[in-house]
Each structure stands twice: as C-alpha cells, then as structure tokens.
C-alpha cells in the first residue's frame, strides 16, 4: 500500500481539531484528474487538476499510484486504442501520534456523467427535482453527504434506489447520528425516485436491460445570502455501507469516490484490473 507521511497538511485538516477524538472520524478529499491509457491498458499519463487545492504531496501521491494501475484495454471496433478518461480518487488522511499524517487511497471512479458521452446516463430533470433539506437536520445544524445507487430501466426510469452510504460532518451518540442519516437518506431517495434519464443508444452499454448510476447528494448549510464555500477537505463520521441489492458485485471502494457535482455510470469508464492502492 502506498502511503505518505507528512505534516504540511495540518492546516488543511484543522476541522478535525475541534471535532474531538473519534475512532471512526475520517478526513478526506476527492482528487479530480485524468488518465491516459496505452493500448495494453497501462497508464501512460496521470494528471491532477488544480493540485494546489489538495497540496502538492497529495497530488504527487495520486499521480504516482495512478501510474501503477492496469486497466482492461479500451476497444474501438474490436481493436485496442489509446484512451483518455477522467478519474476521481478518494484520499483519506489519518493523524498519527507524532502529529504527522498518513495518506492512503480508499477508492476511485473513472469516467463521469456527461451528456456528450454515449455510455453515460444523463438526466434532464435531476436539478429541477432536488431533495429537501430535512428541517430537523437544519435545526440541529447537521451536514453530510448521501451516496445513492440508482437502478435505471430502458425507459429511463429509476426502478430501485438505495443510499449506499451517508457520511455526517457531526459527532454524537450512534443512535442520534443514525436518525439524521435516515432523514437525509429518505429525502434523497424521495427525490431520486422521480428522476428520469436519457439512456445510452450507442457505445458498449447500449444493449443493457438496465444500468446502475451512483450519485452524491450534499447537504451543506450556508449563511443567508452568502456564496457557497468550496471545501476540498472534509472531516466526517462515515456511515455503514449498504450494497445495492440488484448489483452482482457491489464495491464499497467506489461508493463515495465521487465528485460532489458528478455521478458515475457503472461500466461507462475503463475497467481497473489492479487494486486502487496497487504499486
């Protein structure tokens, strides 16, 4: 496993300092970038977008590990080709006893929701039918992210849905945290079940009977009238992982490796052969 020890990221994880000690507490970021695959599936180039957002040590770690990955060759017309894909990598920081941090890669997704990409599902009403922030969560100033898995049929309808994981940026008794996880999950699922999608008509996924789409829903409180603040690093209590029942081989390593404003259609991107932390 590739790990990196450093103290320079202390300022980036200051939120953990006032969150209090918890064995389940995580500080992480989703690092966005691109990879270029050779014809044999090896990564010949890995680029991190805006490395200054994460800190140079993190950008270097992601690039170094990405260059060790091996994918199934990307085929066009039955022939392997050089291919480019987006990558979204979840990096976890763990604070050590000496005050330094260890960074590790938890998971990643490749490709993303794009109306111009034939293998991706695309929704035209997802932004119009947004989930409601649960009033009880607003009152208690609870923030978090719900990671959904949606089962979409050939009519573009969501026929099943599950909240795979709910990460909360608050601490408290397990029972109370579970209450807010359930409230946020219900609000997210109520909205998601009304979404419709434009399904692939060309590309490798066009012949499927159904598709699985992963979507994050972020609940963040902002001051009235203030512009939303972009937070790269988040400190949170990760919720338990619930696999989607219709998926043959569910993977918890991809459940929360999503950009806040993105989504991931299973099978749309290149298929990784090696482990995420391989090297």
C-alpha positions in Angstrom: 0.0 0.0 0.0 1.3 3.4 -1.0 1.4 5.8 2.0 2.9 9.2 2.5 3.9 10.7 5.9 3.9 14.5 6.2 3.0 17.3 8.5 2.3 20.1 5.9 -1.4 19.2 5.7 -2.2 20.1 9.3 -3.8 23.4 8.2 -6.0 21.6 5.7 -7.5 19.4 8.4 -8.0 21.9 11.1 -11.6 21.0 11.2 -10.6 17.7 12.9 -9.0 19.6 15.8 -12.4 20.8 17.2 -14.3 17.7 16.2 -12.9 15.7 19.1 -11.4 12.3 19.2 -13.4 9.6 17.5 -12.1 6.3 16.2 -14.4 6.5 13.2 -13.5 10.0 12.2 -12.1 10.5 8.7 -10.7 13.5 6.9 -10.7 13.1 3.1 -10.9 14.7 -0.3 -11.9 13.6 -3.8 -8.9 14.4 -6.1 -10.0 15.0 -9.6 -7.8 14.4 -12.7 -7.4 12.5 -15.9 -5.5 9.4 -17.0 -4.3 8.4 -20.5 -4.3 4.6 -21.2 -1.9 2.9 -23.6 -3.2 0.2 -25.9 -2.3 -2.5 -23.4 -4.2 -0.8 -20.5 -1.2 0.6 -18.7 -1.5 4.2 -17.5 1.0 6.3 -19.5 0.0 9.7 -18.2 -1.8 10.8 -15.0 -2.7 14.4 -14.3 -4.3 16.1 -11.2 -6.5 19.1 -11.8 -5.6 22.1 -9.6 -3.0 20.3 -7.5 -2.7 23.4 -5.2 -6.2 22.6 -3.9 -5.1 19.4 -2.3 -1.4 20.2 -1.5 1.5 19.0 -3.7 2.3 15.9 -1.6 -1.3 14.6 -2.2 -1.2 15.4 -5.9 2.2 13.6 -6.2 0.8 10.6 -4.3 -2.2 10.3 -6.6 -0.1 10.6 -9.7 2.5 8.1 -8.5 -0.1 5.5 -7.6 -2.2 6.1 -10.8 0.8 5.3 -12.9 0.9 1.8 -11.4 -2.7 0.9 -12.3 -3.5 -1.5 -15.1 -6.9 -1.5 -16.9 -8.5 -3.7 -19.5 -7.6 -2.4 -22.9 -10.1 0.1 -24.3 -11.5 -1.3 -27.6 -13.0 0.5 -30.6 -14.1 -1.5 -33.5 -12.6 -4.5 -31.7 -9.1 -3.0 -31.7 -7.3 -1.6 -28.6 -6.7 2.1 -28.7 -5.1 4.9 -26.7 -7.8 6.3 -24.5 -8.4 9.2 -22.0 -10.7 9.2 -19.0 -11.5 11.3 -16.0 -10.5 10.0 -12.6 -11.9 10.8 -9.1 -9.8 9.5 -6.3 -10.9 9.4 -2.6 -7.8 10.1 -0.4 -8.1 9.5 3.3 -5.9 11.3 5.9 -5.1 9.6 9.2 -3.5 11.6 12.0 -0.6 9.8 13.8 0.6 10.0 17.4 3.5 12.3 16.3 1.2 14.8 14.7 2.0 13.8 11.2 -0.5 12.4 8.7 -0.7 9.3 6.7 -2.5 9.5 3.3 -4.0 6.5 1.5 -6.2 6.0 -1.5 -9.5 4.4 -0.5 -11.2 4.1 -3.9 -11.7 5.7 -7.3 -14.1 6.0 -10.2 -13.3 6.6 -13.8 -15.4 8.4 -16.3 -18.3 10.6 -15.3 -21.7 11.9 -16.2 -21.5 13.8 -19.4 -24.3 14.5 -21.9 -21.8 14.1 -24.7 -20.5 10.7 -23.6 -22.6 7.9 -25.2 -22.0 5.4 -22.3 -23.2 7.7 -19.5 -26.7 8.2 -18.3 -27.8 11.8 -18.4 -30.7 13.4 -16.5 -32.6 16.4 -17.7 -34.7 16.8 -14.5 -32.4 15.9 -11.7 -31.6 19.5 -10.9 -35.2 20.5 -11.1 -36.3 17.9 -8.6 -33.8 18.3 -5.8 -34.1 16.8 -2.4 -35.4 18.9 0.5 -33.0 19.6 3.4 -34.7 17.9 6.4 -36.0 20.6 8.8 -34.8 18.6 11.8 -31.3 18.5 10.3 -31.3 22.2 9.6 -32.4 23.0 13.2 -29.6 20.8 14.6 -27.1 22.1 12.0 -26.4 18.6 10.7 -24.4 18.4 7.5 -23.4 15.4 5.4 -23.4 13.6 2.1 -25.7 10.8 0.9 -24.2 8.5 -1.7 -27.0 6.9 -3.8 -27.1 3.9 -6.1 -29.9 4.1 -8.7 -31.3 1.3 -10.9 -32.5 2.7 -14.2 -34.5 0.7 -16.7 -34.7 1.1 -20.5 -37.4 3.7 -20.2 -35.0 5.9 -18.2 -37.0 5.4 -15.0 -35.5 4.8 -11.6 -36.9 1.4 -10.6 -34.9 0.9 -7.5 -32.7 3.0 -5.3 -30.6 2.7 -2.2 -28.5 5.0 0.0 -25.2 3.2 -0.1 -23.5 5.4 2.5 -24.3 8.5 4.5 -21.3 10.5 5.9 -22.1 13.1 8.5 -20.0 16.1 9.5 -21.3 16.0 13.0 -20.5 13.9 16.1 -22.8 12.4 18.7 -24.3 9.2 20.0 -24.7 6.5 17.4 -28.4 6.4 17.7 -28.7 10.2 17.1 -26.4 10.0 14.1 -28.4 7.1 12.7 -31.6 9.2 13.0 -30.1 12.0 10.8 -28.6 9.5 8.3 -32.1 8.1 7.9 -33.7 11.6 7.4 -31.1 12.6 4.8 -31.3 9.2 3.0 -35.1 9.4 2.8 -35.1 12.9 1.5 -32.5 12.0 -1.2 -34.3 8.8 -2.2 -37.7 10.5 -2.4 -36.3 12.9 -5.0 -34.2 10.4 -6.9 -37.1 8.1 -7.5 -38.7 10.8 -9.6 -35.7 11.4 -11.8 -35.6 10.3 -15.4 -32.6 9.6 -17.6 -31.6 9.6 -21.2 -30.2 6.1 -21.7 -27.2 5.1 -23.9 -28.2 4.4 -27.5 -24.6 3.8 -28.8 -21.5 2.6 -27.2 -20.7 -0.5 -25.1 -23.6 -0.1 -22.6 -26.4 0.5 -25.2 -27.6 -3.1 -25.2 -28.1 -3.5 -21.5 -31.5 -4.1 -19.9 -30.7 -1.7 -17.1 -28.0 0.5 -15.6 -26.6 1.4 -12.2 -25.8 5.1 -11.5 -24.1 6.4 -8.4 -25.0 10.0 -7.4 -23.8 12.0 -4.3 -26.3 14.4 -2.6 -24.5 17.0 -0.4 -26.3 18.7 2.5 -24.4 21.9 3.4 -25.6 24.9 5.5 -24.6 28.3 4.3 -25.2 31.7 5.8 -28.2 33.5 4.2 -27.1 35.4 1.2 -23.5 34.1 1.3 -22.0 32.4 -1.7 -21.3 28.6 -1.1 -17.8 27.9 0.2 -15.9 25.2 -1.6 -14.4 22.8 0.9 -11.8 20.4 -0.5 -11.1 18.5 2.7 -13.9 17.3 4.8 -13.9 15.7 8.3 -16.8 13.4 8.9 -18.1 10.2 10.5 -18.5 7.7 7.7 -21.7 5.7 7.8 -22.1 2.0 7.2 -22.0 0.7 3.7 -25.2 -0.8 2.2 -24.8 -2.6 -1.1 -27.3 -2.2 -3.8 -29.3 -5.5 -3.9 -29.5 -5.6 -7.7 -25.7 -5.4 -8.2 -23.9 -8.7 -8.7 -20.5 -7.5 -7.4 -21.1 -4.3 -5.3 -17.9 -2.4 -4.3 -17.7 -0.1 -1.3 -14.4 1.3 -2.7 -16.4 3.3 -5.3 -19.5 4.2 -3.2 -18.1 7.5 -2.0 -15.3 8.2 -4.6 -17.4 10.7 -6.4 -17.1 14.4 -7.1 -19.8 16.4 -5.3 -21.3 17.6 -8.6 -20.7 14.5 -10.5 -22.1 11.0 -11.0 -20.8 7.6 -12.2 -22.5 5.1 -14.5 -21.2 1.6 -13.8 -19.3 0.2 -16.7 -19.0 3.5 -18.6 -15.4 4.1 -17.8 -12.3 1.9 -18.2 -12.2 -1.2 -16.1 -9.4 -1.4 -13.5 -7.6 -4.7 -13.2 -5.3 -3.9 -10.2 -6.3 -2.7 -6.7 -6.7 1.1 -6.1 -3.6 1.2 -3.9 -1.5 -1.1 -6.1 2.1 -0.2 -6.5 
